[in-house]
Amino acid sequence: MPSTSTRSVSRPPSKHGGTLEHFAGDGIMVFFNDPVIQVDHAARAVRMAMAIRERFVGLADEWRRRGHVLRSGSGSPPATPRWAGSGSRAATTTAASGNAIILAPRLSSDAAARQILVAQRTFAAIEGLIDAEPAGERQVKGLSRPVTTYSVEVGARDRSVETAAS
């Protein structure tokens, strides 16, 4: 069963233009906007989270029948990739740093089952494209100010997909 859930979350990142950086416990870290610049990286990240959420519906039912609780919650703050040399000019690695790395797991753990929480800057980037509702301010450990959040609920419309189809 664990390999089934691992496969369920490892496919959507590449489909949406993300790079699966690593699995961390029960979470994943995915980079967008790297190595190729993506002007719509925030929308891609939220769409990926929506796809993972939908994949988890069937998995959660199967795990529940086996006596386990499986839930998905996502946090999507904006992040800027940071480049770090790894010994030569040709070999570089990408590492994210800063508040986004603090914020992502906090939003994810604050999210209710099947909820996707996004920070203010992510909301600003997806506003008008993907439906999101205000979810209030949250005091996040590691940050000095409260974070304004928005929730992408189940059934949220993705107008960018609708526009592309017409």
N, C-alpha and C positions, 0 to 999 in steps of 0.2 A: 503493500500500500504506500509506504513513503516514496518509492520511486515514481508512483503514479502522481502524487502531489508535486514532486519535484519537476516532473515533465510538464505538468500543468502550468507551472509558473516560469519555466525556462523557455517556452516557445514564444509567448507574447512579446517579450522585449525586442527580439530581432524583427518580428513582424511589424513593429511600430517604429523601428529605426533606433532602438536602444541597444546598449552594450551591457550584457549581464556581467557585472564586475565580480561579484561573488555572492555565495550564500552565507548568511550569518545567523546561526541558530535557526529560528523559524522565519527569518526574513531574507530578503534579497536586496542587493544594491545594484541599481541600474543607472548607467550614465546615458544622458541624451545630450545632443549638441556636441558630441565628441566621438570619434575623431573628425566627423564631418559637421560643419556648421548647419544647424537647423533653425530657421526663423520661427518655426512652430513647435519647438521642443516641449514647451509646457503642455500644449494640447496633445502631443504624442504621448507624453508621460501619463496624462489623465486617461487617455483612451486605452493605454496599456493596462492601467489599474482597473478600468471598467471591464476589459476582456478577462483579466485574471479573476475578478469578482464573479463573472458569469461562469467561468470554468469551475469555480469552487462550489457552485450550487449542487451539482451531482455528486461531487466528492464528499461534501459535508453530509449528505444523506447516507452515503455508503459508510462513512466513519461512524455516524450516529448508530446505525444498525449494529456496529461492532462494539458499541459502548464508549465511544470517544467523541469529544467535541472538537470540531474543526471549524474555524471561522477565519474570514479574511477581513482585514481592515488595512487601509492604505493611507500614507501621508505623502504629500507631494509639494515640497518647497522648491523654489527656484535655486539652482546652483550653477556656479561657473566652474568648469573644469580647471584644475591647476596642473601644470606640467612639471614633472620632476625628472631630471636626468638619471639614467641608470648605468652610467659608465662610459657611454660613447654618444656622439651626436646622433647616430643612426638608431640607437636603442633608447627610447623614452617610454615612460609609463605615465599613466594618468592617475591622479589622485584628487579626490574632492576634499576640500577643507572649508572651515568656517561654519557659520551659523546653520547652513543648510544641512550639514552632517549632524548637528545637534538636533535640529528641528524634525527631520524626516522620521526617525524612530519614535520621537515623542508624539507626533501627530498620528502615526500608525498605531501606537499603543492606546491613544485616546479614542481612536475611531471605534464606533460600535461595530458589531458584526455587519458585514456587507457595506459599510460606510467608507467613503473616500473623503478625507479631509484635505483641503488645500489651503495654503497660506495666501495672504493678500496679493502678493506679486504674481503668484500662479493664477489666482482668480482674475486679476486684471488682464493677464495674457489669454485666458480662455473665455472671458466674458463675451457673450453674443455668439459663441461657438458651441459651448457645452453648458447645459443647465447646471447651476449651482445655487444653493440657498445659504444665507447667512447662518453660521453655526456659533457665533459669539466669540468672545475673547478668551484665551487660555493663557494662564501663567505657566510657562514652560521652564522646567529645570534647566539651568545653564544659560538662560537668557535673562537680561535685566528688565525687559519690558514685556507686557502681555502681547500675544500674537492674535491678530484678527484672523478667524478661520471661516471657511465656507465648506459646505458639504455637497458632494456630488452623489445624489441619492439613486437608488435602484430605479431604473426607468428614465433616467435623465436623458434628454435629447442631445444628440451630437449633430448640430446643424452643419458642421463642416462636411460630414459624410453625406447629409441630405443635399447640400449644395453641389458636391462633386457628382452625385448621382443624377442631378437634373441638367 
